[in-house]
Amino acid sequence: MRNYVTYEWFTIFTMVGLFSIVVAKYLNTLRFRDFLYVIGNSKYLKIYSKDQKFIDQFDSFLFINLSLSVSIFIYFAYTTFISPLNFELISFLKLLLAVSTIIVMKTLLERLIGSLFEMDHLIDHYLFQKTTFKNLSGLVFFVTNLFLIYTDRYTETILIIAFILVCIINLIGFISTFKTHQKLINPNLFYFLLYLCALEIGPYIVLYKVIRDYNA
């Protein structure tokens, strides 16, 4: 049996995530419907990338779910595959803060790089595509967490399937972005690979080390 406090707090965080999804859908029902079918349909990326803002309400509410759902998923993944943890609210809030900060700081840093190299339009379009597929992954994490919280069976299988599915979603997003900007990337392949290592892979390694060292 899972600890009752853990169950209670995760239920609260899950409800907050659900509320943020519902609000995003309420703000723009048509956009939300197009968003759900973004894989295999470029309509969403073509239409809504033109109207994107620095702070977008629709994406902001989906970001709330993404941060909460990823944090809960990381907790269960760490507990299942690395070391069992006793749930502590303060520790979980620190994890949530770390996840949210890394996502926000990466985005701001990429926007800064775009401004420094006068590629604002290109970076904005790229970030919109990446944010879209991340938010879609957030929905997958949300559904996965429902199984993790309310069932005690097949936890490892659920975690692995969800991780693979999220990787596939983001790989599709990456391929879509690569095709869109292939003419620009090909002559600058070295810098593109350097970018992937520094801003796409590095932050997640840092997050893993922070979690590992904190629980050492």
mmCIF file of the C-alpha atoms, coordinates in Angstrom:
data_MODEL
# 
_entry.id   MODEL 
# 
loop_
_atom_site.group_PDB 
_atom_site.id 
_atom_site.type_symbol 
_atom_site.label_atom_id 
_atom_site.label_alt_id 
_atom_site.label_comp_id 
_atom_site.label_asym_id 
_atom_site.label_entity_id 
_atom_site.label_seq_id 
_atom_site.pdbx_PDB_ins_code 
_atom_site.Cartn_x 
_atom_site.Cartn_y 
_atom_site.Cartn_z 
_atom_site.occupancy 
_atom_site.B_iso_or_equiv 
_atom_site.pdbx_formal_charge 
_atom_site.auth_seq_id 
_atom_site.auth_comp_id 
_atom_site.auth_asym_id 
_atom_site.auth_atom_id 
_atom_site.pdbx_PDB_model_num 
ATOM 1   C CA . MET A 1 1   ? 0.000   0.000  0.000   1.00 0.00 ? 1   MET A CA 1 
ATOM 2   C CA . ARG A 1 2   ? 1.226   3.506  -0.797  1.00 0.00 ? 2   ARG A CA 1 
ATOM 3   C CA . ASN A 1 3   ? 1.649   6.063  1.959   1.00 0.00 ? 3   ASN A CA 1 
ATOM 4   C CA . TYR A 1 4   ? -1.607  7.996  2.384   1.00 0.00 ? 4   TYR A CA 1 
ATOM 5   C CA . VAL A 1 5   ? 0.104   11.421 2.489   1.00 0.00 ? 5   VAL A CA 1 
ATOM 6   C CA . THR A 1 6   ? 1.871   10.673 -0.785  1.00 0.00 ? 6   THR A CA 1 
ATOM 7   C CA . TYR A 1 7   ? -1.422  9.676  -2.365  1.00 0.00 ? 7   TYR A CA 1 
ATOM 8   C CA . GLU A 1 8   ? -3.114  12.808 -1.055  1.00 0.00 ? 8   GLU A CA 1 
ATOM 9   C CA . TRP A 1 9   ? -0.491  15.309 -2.245  1.00 0.00 ? 9   TRP A CA 1 
ATOM 10  C CA . PHE A 1 10  ? -0.064  13.688 -5.649  1.00 0.00 ? 10  PHE A CA 1 
ATOM 11  C CA . THR A 1 11  ? -3.822  13.781 -6.091  1.00 0.00 ? 11  THR A CA 1 
ATOM 12  C CA . ILE A 1 12  ? -3.779  17.517 -5.367  1.00 0.00 ? 12  ILE A CA 1 
ATOM 13  C CA . PHE A 1 13  ? -0.919  18.167 -7.807  1.00 0.00 ? 13  PHE A CA 1 
ATOM 14  C CA . THR A 1 14  ? -2.631  16.021 -10.447 1.00 0.00 ? 14  THR A CA 1 
ATOM 15  C CA . MET A 1 15  ? -5.864  17.973 -10.043 1.00 0.00 ? 15  MET A CA 1 
ATOM 16  C CA . VAL A 1 16  ? -3.923  21.225 -10.475 1.00 0.00 ? 16  VAL A CA 1 
ATOM 17  C CA . GLY A 1 17  ? -2.454  19.799 -13.684 1.00 0.00 ? 17  GLY A CA 1 
ATOM 18  C CA . LEU A 1 18  ? -5.906  18.766 -14.886 1.00 0.00 ? 18  LEU A CA 1 
ATOM 19  C CA . PHE A 1 19  ? -7.281  22.208 -14.058 1.00 0.00 ? 19  PHE A CA 1 
ATOM 20  C CA . SER A 1 20  ? -4.532  23.883 -16.094 1.00 0.00 ? 20  SER A CA 1 
ATOM 21  C CA . ILE A 1 21  ? -5.341  21.646 -19.084 1.00 0.00 ? 21  ILE A CA 1 
ATOM 22  C CA . VAL A 1 22  ? -9.046  22.445 -18.802 1.00 0.00 ? 22  VAL A CA 1 
ATOM 23  C CA . VAL A 1 23  ? -8.300  26.186 -18.628 1.00 0.00 ? 23  VAL A CA 1 
ATOM 24  C CA . ALA A 1 24  ? -6.079  25.956 -21.729 1.00 0.00 ? 24  ALA A CA 1 
ATOM 25  C CA . LYS A 1 25  ? -8.902  24.178 -23.565 1.00 0.00 ? 25  LYS A CA 1 
ATOM 26  C CA . TYR A 1 26  ? -11.424 26.755 -22.330 1.00 0.00 ? 26  TYR A CA 1 
ATOM 27  C CA . LEU A 1 27  ? -9.260  29.674 -23.506 1.00 0.00 ? 27  LEU A CA 1 
ATOM 28  C CA . ASN A 1 28  ? -9.100  28.321 -27.047 1.00 0.00 ? 28  ASN A CA 1 
ATOM 29  C CA . THR A 1 29  ? -11.078 25.169 -27.771 1.00 0.00 ? 29  THR A CA 1 
ATOM 30  C CA . LEU A 1 30  ? -10.255 25.112 -31.487 1.00 0.00 ? 30  LEU A CA 1 
ATOM 31  C CA . ARG A 1 31  ? -6.537  25.550 -30.836 1.00 0.00 ? 31  ARG A CA 1 
ATOM 32  C CA . PHE A 1 32  ? -6.589  22.791 -28.228 1.00 0.00 ? 32  PHE A CA 1 
ATOM 33  C CA . ARG A 1 33  ? -8.255  20.419 -30.687 1.00 0.00 ? 33  ARG A CA 1 
ATOM 34  C CA . ASP A 1 34  ? -5.645  21.195 -33.346 1.00 0.00 ? 34  ASP A CA 1 
ATOM 35  C CA . PHE A 1 35  ? -2.917  20.805 -30.722 1.00 0.00 ? 35  PHE A CA 1 
ATOM 36  C CA . LEU A 1 36  ? -4.003  17.250 -29.925 1.00 0.00 ? 36  LEU A CA 1 
ATOM 37  C CA . TYR A 1 37  ? -3.558  16.279 -33.583 1.00 0.00 ? 37  TYR A CA 1 
ATOM 38  C CA . VAL A 1 38  ? -0.236  18.049 -34.139 1.00 0.00 ? 38  VAL A CA 1 
ATOM 39  C CA . ILE A 1 39  ? 1.539   14.768 -34.887 1.00 0.00 ? 39  ILE A CA 1 
ATOM 40  C CA . GLY A 1 40  ? 1.014   13.984 -38.533 1.00 0.00 ? 40  GLY A CA 1 
ATOM 41  C CA . ASN A 1 41  ? -0.688  17.314 -39.145 1.00 0.00 ? 41  ASN A CA 1 
ATOM 42  C CA . SER A 1 42  ? 1.323   20.505 -39.635 1.00 0.00 ? 42  SER A CA 1 
ATOM 43  C CA . LYS A 1 43  ? -1.781  22.698 -39.478 1.00 0.00 ? 43  LYS A CA 1 
ATOM 44  C CA . TYR A 1 44  ? -1.230  23.650 -35.840 1.00 0.00 ? 44  TYR A CA 1 
ATOM 45  C CA . LEU A 1 45  ? 2.427   24.627 -36.324 1.00 0.00 ? 45  LEU A CA 1 
ATOM 46  C CA . LYS A 1 46  ? 1.724   26.631 -39.477 1.00 0.00 ? 46  LYS A CA 1 
ATOM 47  C CA . ILE A 1 47  ? -1.259  28.552 -38.132 1.00 0.00 ? 47  ILE A CA 1 
ATOM 48  C CA . TYR A 1 48  ? -0.407  29.287 -34.523 1.00 0.00 ? 48  TYR A CA 1 
ATOM 49  C CA . SER A 1 49  ? 3.318   29.919 -34.895 1.00 0.00 ? 49  SER A CA 1 
ATOM 50  C CA . LYS A 1 50  ? 2.413   33.158 -36.706 1.00 0.00 ? 50  LYS A CA 1 
ATOM 51  C CA . ASP A 1 51  ? 0.507   34.509 -33.704 1.00 0.00 ? 51  ASP A CA 1 
ATOM 52  C CA . GLN A 1 52  ? 2.847   33.403 -30.926 1.00 0.00 ? 52  GLN A CA 1 
ATOM 53  C CA . LYS A 1 53  ? 3.691   35.803 -28.110 1.00 0.00 ? 53  LYS A CA 1 
ATOM 54  C CA . PHE A 1 54  ? 6.564   36.010 -25.642 1.00 0.00 ? 54  PHE A CA 1 
ATOM 55  C CA . ILE A 1 55  ? 4.142   34.887 -22.912 1.00 0.00 ? 55  ILE A CA 1 
ATOM 56  C CA . ASP A 1 56  ? 1.303   32.847 -24.365 1.00 0.00 ? 56  ASP A CA 1 
ATOM 57  C CA . GLN A 1 57  ? -1.654  32.038 -22.067 1.00 0.00 ? 57  GLN A CA 1 
ATOM 58  C CA . PHE A 1 58  ? -2.426  28.766 -23.832 1.00 0.00 ? 58  PHE A CA 1 
ATOM 59  C CA . ASP A 1 59  ? 1.137   27.461 -23.576 1.00 0.00 ? 59  ASP A CA 1 
ATOM 60  C CA . SER A 1 60  ? 1.534   28.859 -20.055 1.00 0.00 ? 60  SER A CA 1 
ATOM 61  C CA . PHE A 1 61  ? -1.289  26.737 -18.654 1.00 0.00 ? 61  PHE A CA 1 
ATOM 62  C CA . LEU A 1 62  ? -0.005  23.653 -20.463 1.00 0.00 ? 62  LEU A CA 1 
ATOM 63  C CA . PHE A 1 63  ? 3.425   24.441 -18.994 1.00 0.00 ? 63  PHE A CA 1 
ATOM 64  C CA . ILE A 1 64  ? 1.938   24.196 -15.494 1.00 0.00 ? 64  ILE A CA 1 
ATOM 65  C CA . ASN A 1 65  ? 0.755   20.678 -16.249 1.00 0.00 ? 65  ASN A CA 1 
ATOM 66  C CA . LEU A 1 66  ? 4.081   19.819 -17.887 1.00 0.00 ? 66  LEU A CA 1 
ATOM 67  C CA . SER A 1 67  ? 6.107   20.872 -14.838 1.00 0.00 ? 67  SER A CA 1 
ATOM 68  C CA . LEU A 1 68  ? 3.848   19.064 -12.362 1.00 0.00 ? 68  LEU A CA 1 
ATOM 69  C CA . SER A 1 69  ? 3.489   15.912 -14.442 1.00 0.00 ? 69  SER A CA 1 
ATOM 70  C CA . VAL A 1 70  ? 7.210   15.638 -15.225 1.00 0.00 ? 70  VAL A CA 1 
ATOM 71  C CA . SER A 1 71  ? 8.078   16.094 -11.541 1.00 0.00 ? 71  SER A CA 1 
ATOM 72  C CA . ILE A 1 72  ? 5.663   13.369 -10.441 1.00 0.00 ? 72  ILE A CA 1 
ATOM 73  C CA . PHE A 1 73  ? 6.960   11.078 -13.194 1.00 0.00 ? 73  PHE A CA 1 
ATOM 74  C CA . ILE A 1 74  ? 10.574  11.678 -12.136 1.00 0.00 ? 74  ILE A CA 1 
ATOM 75  C CA . TYR A 1 75  ? 9.674   10.862 -8.525  1.00 0.00 ? 75  TYR A CA 1 
ATOM 76  C CA . PHE A 1 76  ? 8.170   7.495  -9.491  1.00 0.00 ? 76  PHE A CA 1 
ATOM 77  C CA . ALA A 1 77  ? 10.974  6.713  -11.949 1.00 0.00 ? 77  ALA A CA 1 
ATOM 78  C CA . TYR A 1 78  ? 13.647  7.465  -9.335  1.00 0.00 ? 78  TYR A CA 1 
ATOM 79  C CA . THR A 1 79  ? 11.814  5.469  -6.666  1.00 0.00 ? 79  THR A CA 1 
ATOM 80  C CA . THR A 1 80  ? 11.313  2.504  -9.003  1.00 0.00 ? 80  THR A CA 1 
ATOM 81  C CA . PHE A 1 81  ? 14.651  2.238  -10.793 1.00 0.00 ? 81  PHE A CA 1 
ATOM 82  C CA . ILE A 1 82  ? 17.219  3.926  -8.540  1.00 0.00 ? 82  ILE A CA 1 
ATOM 83  C CA . SER A 1 83  ? 16.325  4.166  -4.860  1.00 0.00 ? 83  SER A CA 1 
ATOM 84  C CA . PRO A 1 84  ? 13.015  4.063  -2.937  1.00 0.00 ? 84  PRO A CA 1 
ATOM 85  C CA . LEU A 1 85  ? 12.054  7.465  -1.514  1.00 0.00 ? 85  LEU A CA 1 
ATOM 86  C CA . ASN A 1 86  ? 9.763   8.469  1.306   1.00 0.00 ? 86  ASN A CA 1 
ATOM 87  C CA . PHE A 1 87  ? 7.597   11.294 0.032   1.00 0.00 ? 87  PHE A CA 1 
ATOM 88  C CA . GLU A 1 88  ? 8.434   14.686 1.527   1.00 0.00 ? 88  GLU A CA 1 
ATOM 89  C CA . LEU A 1 89  ? 6.512   17.727 0.362   1.00 0.00 ? 89  LEU A CA 1 
ATOM 90  C CA . ILE A 1 90  ? 9.491   20.101 0.652   1.00 0.00 ? 90  ILE A CA 1 
ATOM 91  C CA . SER A 1 91  ? 11.725  17.767 -1.363  1.00 0.00 ? 91  SER A CA 1 
ATOM 92  C CA . PHE A 1 92  ? 9.078   17.392 -4.057  1.00 0.00 ? 92  PHE A CA 1 
ATOM 93  C CA . LEU A 1 93  ? 8.562   21.162 -4.257  1.00 0.00 ? 93  LEU A CA 1 
ATOM 94  C CA . LYS A 1 94  ? 12.332  21.553 -4.726  1.00 0.00 ? 94  LYS A CA 1 
ATOM 95  C CA . LEU A 1 95  ? 12.175  19.022 -7.559  1.00 0.00 ? 95  LEU A CA 1 
ATOM 96  C CA . LEU A 1 96  ? 9.235   20.899 -9.092  1.00 0.00 ? 96  LEU A CA 1 
ATOM 97  C CA . LEU A 1 97  ? 11.166  24.170 -8.823  1.00 0.00 ? 97  LEU A CA 1 
ATOM 98  C CA . ALA A 1 98  ? 14.237  22.599 -10.451 1.00 0.00 ? 98  ALA A CA 1 
ATOM 99  C CA . VAL A 1 99  ? 12.218  21.175 -13.357 1.00 0.00 ? 99  VAL A CA 1 
ATOM 100 C CA . SER A 1 100 ? 10.341  24.445 -13.945 1.00 0.00 ? 100 SER A CA 1 
ATOM 101 C CA . THR A 1 101 ? 13.509  26.546 -13.679 1.00 0.00 ? 101 THR A CA 1 
ATOM 102 C CA . ILE A 1 102 ? 15.438  24.425 -16.158 1.00 0.00 ? 102 ILE A CA 1 
ATOM 103 C CA . ILE A 1 103 ? 12.631  24.573 -18.733 1.00 0.00 ? 103 ILE A CA 1 
ATOM 104 C CA . VAL A 1 104 ? 12.188  28.346 -18.356 1.00 0.00 ? 104 VAL A CA 1 
ATOM 105 C CA . MET A 1 105 ? 15.921  29.147 -18.264 1.00 0.00 ? 105 MET A CA 1 
ATOM 106 C CA . LYS A 1 106 ? 16.575  27.028 -21.361 1.00 0.00 ? 106 LYS A CA 1 
ATOM 107 C CA . THR A 1 107 ? 13.881  28.912 -23.250 1.00 0.00 ? 107 THR A CA 1 
ATOM 108 C CA . LEU A 1 108 ? 15.143  32.322 -22.146 1.00 0.00 ? 108 LEU A CA 1 
ATOM 109 C CA . LEU A 1 109 ? 18.740  31.397 -22.983 1.00 0.00 ? 109 LEU A CA 1 
ATOM 110 C CA . GLU A 1 110 ? 17.724  30.236 -26.450 1.00 0.00 ? 110 GLU A CA 1 
ATOM 111 C CA . ARG A 1 111 ? 15.828  33.486 -27.019 1.00 0.00 ? 111 ARG A CA 1 
ATOM 112 C CA . LEU A 1 112 ? 18.906  35.412 -25.888 1.00 0.00 ? 112 LEU A CA 1 
ATOM 113 C CA . ILE A 1 113 ? 21.099  33.490 -28.325 1.00 0.00 ? 113 ILE A CA 1 
ATOM 114 C CA . GLY A 1 114 ? 18.592  34.230 -31.078 1.00 0.00 ? 114 GLY A CA 1 
ATOM 115 C CA . SER A 1 115 ? 18.755  37.941 -30.309 1.00 0.00 ? 115 SER A CA 1 
ATOM 116 C CA . LEU A 1 116 ? 22.572  37.999 -30.124 1.00 0.00 ? 116 LEU A CA 1 
ATOM 117 C CA . PHE A 1 117 ? 22.914  36.348 -33.523 1.00 0.00 ? 117 PHE A CA 1 
ATOM 118 C CA . GLU A 1 118 ? 19.933  38.221 -35.005 1.00 0.00 ? 118 GLU A CA 1 
ATOM 119 C CA . MET A 1 119 ? 17.942  35.047 -35.597 1.00 0.00 ? 119 MET A CA 1 
ATOM 120 C CA . ASP A 1 120 ? 14.865  35.994 -33.558 1.00 0.00 ? 120 ASP A CA 1 
ATOM 121 C CA . HIS A 1 121 ? 12.345  34.821 -36.136 1.00 0.00 ? 121 HIS A CA 1 
ATOM 122 C CA . LEU A 1 122 ? 14.097  31.485 -36.652 1.00 0.00 ? 122 LEU A CA 1 
ATOM 123 C CA . ILE A 1 123 ? 14.528  30.831 -32.924 1.00 0.00 ? 123 ILE A CA 1 
ATOM 124 C CA . ASP A 1 124 ? 10.941  31.843 -32.152 1.00 0.00 ? 124 ASP A CA 1 
ATOM 125 C CA . HIS A 1 125 ? 9.621   29.407 -34.737 1.00 0.00 ? 125 HIS A CA 1 
ATOM 126 C CA . TYR A 1 126 ? 11.921  26.655 -33.457 1.00 0.00 ? 126 TYR A CA 1 
ATOM 127 C CA . LEU A 1 127 ? 10.947  27.251 -29.823 1.00 0.00 ? 127 LEU A CA 1 
ATOM 128 C CA . PHE A 1 128 ? 7.261   27.198 -30.718 1.00 0.00 ? 128 PHE A CA 1 
ATOM 129 C CA . GLN A 1 129 ? 7.663   23.796 -32.347 1.00 0.00 ? 129 GLN A CA 1 
ATOM 130 C CA . LYS A 1 130 ? 9.674   22.443 -29.418 1.00 0.00 ? 130 LYS A CA 1 
ATOM 131 C CA . THR A 1 131 ? 7.272   23.860 -26.827 1.00 0.00 ? 131 THR A CA 1 
ATOM 132 C CA . THR A 1 132 ? 4.333   22.303 -28.653 1.00 0.00 ? 132 THR A CA 1 
ATOM 133 C CA . PHE A 1 133 ? 5.787   18.796 -28.530 1.00 0.00 ? 133 PHE A CA 1 
ATOM 134 C CA . LYS A 1 134 ? 6.903   19.250 -24.914 1.00 0.00 ? 134 LYS A CA 1 
ATOM 135 C CA . ASN A 1 135 ? 3.383   20.240 -23.909 1.00 0.00 ? 135 ASN A CA 1 
ATOM 136 C CA . LEU A 1 136 ? 2.029   17.233 -25.785 1.00 0.00 ? 136 LEU A CA 1 
ATOM 137 C CA . SER A 1 137 ? 4.466   15.099 -23.799 1.00 0.00 ? 137 SER A CA 1 
ATOM 138 C CA . GLY A 1 138 ? 3.029   16.724 -20.677 1.00 0.00 ? 138 GLY A CA 1 
ATOM 139 C CA . LEU A 1 139 ? -0.367  15.200 -21.519 1.00 0.00 ? 139 LEU A CA 1 
ATOM 140 C CA . VAL A 1 140 ? 1.268   11.776 -21.835 1.00 0.00 ? 140 VAL A CA 1 
ATOM 141 C CA . PHE A 1 141 ? 2.971   12.225 -18.457 1.00 0.00 ? 141 PHE A CA 1 
ATOM 142 C CA . PHE A 1 142 ? -0.355  13.311 -16.947 1.00 0.00 ? 142 PHE A CA 1 
ATOM 143 C CA . VAL A 1 143 ? -2.173  10.162 -18.092 1.00 0.00 ? 143 VAL A CA 1 
ATOM 144 C CA . THR A 1 144 ? 0.785   8.000  -17.057 1.00 0.00 ? 144 THR A CA 1 
ATOM 145 C CA . ASN A 1 145 ? 0.805   9.498  -13.571 1.00 0.00 ? 145 ASN A CA 1 
ATOM 146 C CA . LEU A 1 146 ? -2.835  8.528  -13.092 1.00 0.00 ? 146 LEU A CA 1 
ATOM 147 C CA . PHE A 1 147 ? -1.814  4.880  -13.486 1.00 0.00 ? 147 PHE A CA 1 
ATOM 148 C CA . LEU A 1 148 ? 1.262   5.328  -11.277 1.00 0.00 ? 148 LEU A CA 1 
ATOM 149 C CA . ILE A 1 149 ? -0.672  7.010  -8.464  1.00 0.00 ? 149 ILE A CA 1 
ATOM 150 C CA . TYR A 1 150 ? -3.788  4.875  -8.406  1.00 0.00 ? 150 TYR A CA 1 
ATOM 151 C CA . THR A 1 151 ? -2.419  1.418  -9.237  1.00 0.00 ? 151 THR A CA 1 
ATOM 152 C CA . ASP A 1 152 ? 0.376   -0.674 -7.742  1.00 0.00 ? 152 ASP A CA 1 
ATOM 153 C CA . ARG A 1 153 ? 0.806   -3.038 -10.676 1.00 0.00 ? 153 ARG A CA 1 
ATOM 154 C CA . TYR A 1 154 ? 3.143   -2.948 -13.673 1.00 0.00 ? 154 TYR A CA 1 
ATOM 155 C CA . THR A 1 155 ? 4.861   0.243  -12.480 1.00 0.00 ? 155 THR A CA 1 
ATOM 156 C CA . GLU A 1 156 ? 8.124   -0.491 -14.312 1.00 0.00 ? 156 GLU A CA 1 
ATOM 157 C CA . THR A 1 157 ? 6.300   -1.341 -17.542 1.00 0.00 ? 157 THR A CA 1 
ATOM 158 C CA . ILE A 1 158 ? 4.165   1.815  -17.355 1.00 0.00 ? 158 ILE A CA 1 
ATOM 159 C CA . LEU A 1 159 ? 7.251   3.985  -16.779 1.00 0.00 ? 159 LEU A CA 1 
ATOM 160 C CA . ILE A 1 160 ? 9.173   2.436  -19.651 1.00 0.00 ? 160 ILE A CA 1 
ATOM 161 C CA . ILE A 1 161 ? 6.266   2.646  -22.116 1.00 0.00 ? 161 ILE A CA 1 
ATOM 162 C CA . ALA A 1 162 ? 5.596   6.281  -21.184 1.00 0.00 ? 162 ALA A CA 1 
ATOM 163 C CA . PHE A 1 163 ? 9.289   7.186  -21.522 1.00 0.00 ? 163 PHE A CA 1 
ATOM 164 C CA . ILE A 1 164 ? 9.519   5.542  -24.946 1.00 0.00 ? 164 ILE A CA 1 
ATOM 165 C CA . LEU A 1 165 ? 6.313   7.244  -26.098 1.00 0.00 ? 165 LEU A CA 1 
ATOM 166 C CA . VAL A 1 166 ? 7.556   10.671 -24.969 1.00 0.00 ? 166 VAL A CA 1 
ATOM 167 C CA . CYS A 1 167 ? 10.887  10.074 -26.721 1.00 0.00 ? 167 CYS A CA 1 
ATOM 168 C CA . ILE A 1 168 ? 9.031   9.204  -29.932 1.00 0.00 ? 168 ILE A CA 1 
ATOM 169 C CA . ILE A 1 169 ? 6.874   12.344 -29.677 1.00 0.00 ? 169 ILE A CA 1 
ATOM 170 C CA . ASN A 1 170 ? 9.895   14.593 -29.196 1.00 0.00 ? 170 ASN A CA 1 
ATOM 171 C CA . LEU A 1 171 ? 11.852  12.769 -31.912 1.00 0.00 ? 171 LEU A CA 1 
ATOM 172 C CA . ILE A 1 172 ? 9.016   13.482 -34.323 1.00 0.00 ? 172 ILE A CA 1 
ATOM 173 C CA . GLY A 1 173 ? 9.150   17.118 -33.238 1.00 0.00 ? 173 GLY A CA 1 
ATOM 174 C CA . PHE A 1 174 ? 12.917  17.209 -33.733 1.00 0.00 ? 174 PHE A CA 1 
ATOM 175 C CA . ILE A 1 175 ? 12.667  15.677 -37.214 1.00 0.00 ? 175 ILE A CA 1 
ATOM 176 C CA . SER A 1 176 ? 9.933   18.160 -38.104 1.00 0.00 ? 176 SER A CA 1 
ATOM 177 C CA . THR A 1 177 ? 12.128  21.046 -36.969 1.00 0.00 ? 177 THR A CA 1 
ATOM 178 C CA . PHE A 1 178 ? 15.172  19.655 -38.788 1.00 0.00 ? 178 PHE A CA 1 
ATOM 179 C CA . LYS A 1 179 ? 13.253  19.340 -42.048 1.00 0.00 ? 179 LYS A CA 1 
ATOM 180 C CA . THR A 1 180 ? 11.880  22.864 -41.714 1.00 0.00 ? 180 THR A CA 1 
ATOM 181 C CA . HIS A 1 181 ? 15.328  24.405 -41.208 1.00 0.00 ? 181 HIS A CA 1 
ATOM 182 C CA . GLN A 1 182 ? 17.481  21.841 -43.036 1.00 0.00 ? 182 GLN A CA 1 
ATOM 183 C CA . LYS A 1 183 ? 18.929  24.365 -45.494 1.00 0.00 ? 183 LYS A CA 1 
ATOM 184 C CA . LEU A 1 184 ? 20.199  26.467 -42.609 1.00 0.00 ? 184 LEU A CA 1 
ATOM 185 C CA . ILE A 1 185 ? 21.426  23.541 -40.478 1.00 0.00 ? 185 ILE A CA 1 
ATOM 186 C CA . ASN A 1 186 ? 23.418  21.652 -43.129 1.00 0.00 ? 186 ASN A CA 1 
ATOM 187 C CA . PRO A 1 187 ? 26.175  24.286 -43.610 1.00 0.00 ? 187 PRO A CA 1 
ATOM 188 C CA . ASN A 1 188 ? 26.334  24.826 -39.837 1.00 0.00 ? 188 ASN A CA 1 
ATOM 189 C CA . LEU A 1 189 ? 26.157  21.207 -38.672 1.00 0.00 ? 189 LEU A CA 1 
ATOM 190 C CA . PHE A 1 190 ? 29.017  21.550 -36.155 1.00 0.00 ? 190 PHE A CA 1 
ATOM 191 C CA . TYR A 1 191 ? 27.357  24.462 -34.372 1.00 0.00 ? 191 TYR A CA 1 
ATOM 192 C CA . PHE A 1 192 ? 24.050  22.608 -34.435 1.00 0.00 ? 192 PHE A CA 1 
ATOM 193 C CA . LEU A 1 193 ? 25.600  19.563 -32.744 1.00 0.00 ? 193 LEU A CA 1 
ATOM 194 C CA . LEU A 1 194 ? 27.298  21.851 -30.228 1.00 0.00 ? 194 LEU A CA 1 
ATOM 195 C CA . TYR A 1 195 ? 23.932  23.422 -29.488 1.00 0.00 ? 195 TYR A CA 1 
ATOM 196 C CA . LEU A 1 196 ? 22.334  20.007 -28.937 1.00 0.00 ? 196 LEU A CA 1 
ATOM 197 C CA . CYS A 1 197 ? 25.007  19.010 -26.434 1.00 0.00 ? 197 CYS A CA 1 
ATOM 198 C CA . ALA A 1 198 ? 25.013  22.325 -24.567 1.00 0.00 ? 198 ALA A CA 1 
ATOM 199 C CA . LEU A 1 199 ? 21.326  23.243 -24.424 1.00 0.00 ? 199 LEU A CA 1 
ATOM 200 C CA . GLU A 1 200 ? 19.379  20.052 -25.152 1.00 0.00 ? 200 GLU A CA 1 
ATOM 201 C CA . ILE A 1 201 ? 21.345  17.308 -23.395 1.00 0.00 ? 201 ILE A CA 1 
ATOM 202 C CA . GLY A 1 202 ? 23.404  19.162 -20.780 1.00 0.00 ? 202 GLY A CA 1 
ATOM 203 C CA . PRO A 1 203 ? 20.552  20.603 -18.653 1.00 0.00 ? 203 PRO A CA 1 
ATOM 204 C CA . TYR A 1 204 ? 18.969  17.181 -18.163 1.00 0.00 ? 204 TYR A CA 1 
ATOM 205 C CA . ILE A 1 205 ? 22.285  15.716 -17.055 1.00 0.00 ? 205 ILE A CA 1 
ATOM 206 C CA . VAL A 1 206 ? 22.568  18.549 -14.540 1.00 0.00 ? 206 VAL A CA 1 
ATOM 207 C CA . LEU A 1 207 ? 19.028  17.869 -13.292 1.00 0.00 ? 207 LEU A CA 1 
ATOM 208 C CA . TYR A 1 208 ? 19.819  14.169 -12.844 1.00 0.00 ? 208 TYR A CA 1 
ATOM 209 C CA . LYS A 1 209 ? 22.982  14.956 -10.881 1.00 0.00 ? 209 LYS A CA 1 
ATOM 210 C CA . VAL A 1 210 ? 21.110  17.418 -8.647  1.00 0.00 ? 210 VAL A CA 1 
ATOM 211 C CA . ILE A 1 211 ? 18.477  14.779 -7.823  1.00 0.00 ? 211 ILE A CA 1 
ATOM 212 C CA . ARG A 1 212 ? 21.112  12.083 -7.261  1.00 0.00 ? 212 ARG A CA 1 
ATOM 213 C CA . ASP A 1 213 ? 23.330  14.229 -5.050  1.00 0.00 ? 213 ASP A CA 1 
ATOM 214 C CA . TYR A 1 214 ? 20.386  15.514 -3.025  1.00 0.00 ? 214 TYR A CA 1 
ATOM 215 C CA . ASN A 1 215 ? 19.320  11.982 -2.152  1.00 0.00 ? 215 ASN A CA 1 
ATOM 216 C CA . ALA A 1 216 ? 22.834  10.579 -1.701  1.00 0.00 ? 216 ALA A CA 1 
# 
